Amino acid sequence: NKLNLKYAKFTKENYSNHDEFDFSFQSFTSNLKKIEELDLSGIQFNYSYNEKQQTSLKFPLLKKLVLSNIGLNDYETLNLDLAYSENIFHIDFSLNHFKLIKKWYFNYDGLKFLNLSFNNIELVERDSFLYIEVLEYLDLSFNQIKTFEINLINILNFNLELNKLEHIDNLTLGFKDVNNIYIRDNNLKKFPFRQLENLKRVLKEIDLTNNQLKKL
């Protein structure tokens, strides 16, 4: 089952001053327990007068979640509850305003695809993806990240394009099957090429265009 509400607008016609209706997402979704794919891109969550409401998602069968371009500043604001979504494998939070990725944000055992591109991320905590053993696609492009020391195990496609990376440590610690690494348009002055020796068999492409590398 799929639900696509891209850029939907929810209004209440009989509201006295015609202001935008404060849409209660929790009540709307209370009977949608069978949803497997949910796309809420571009939806604006409004808050009541002086009370900030938090959105709570509880879909036990959810596999794919897209919350792109909804104005999120951080994970806590959404109050995302996917504790019972054991089947989730695809999460897209692109085009939001995240600045920090904490290590407990995305601890979903089956997560394979994670898109955090086009945010304002400055820091990714060291163990943020440590327990996601099946993560294959990670997109952190178009952010403000300066350093990256994250352990990735089964990653296949890894994108850090257009950040502010100055150095990368322990790039391949845990890497074994990575196919593509994209780190173009950063501020790298050196790169741990020697760590790629054991990846010759599987590595297809590495893009370091427009960095400040002095020698290979």
Salt bridges, closest charged atoms under 4 A:
GLU37 OE1 - LYS2 NZ 3.96
ASP39 OD2 - LYS6 NZ 3.80
GLU76 OE2 - LYS102 NZ 3.68
ASP81 OD2 - LYS58 NZ 3.89
GLU149 OE1 - ARG126 NH1 2.85
GLU161 OE2 - ARG184 NE 3.23
ASP169 OD2 - HIS167 ND1 3.47
ASP185 OD2 - ARG184 NH1 2.41
GLU197 OE1 - LYS200 NZ 3.08
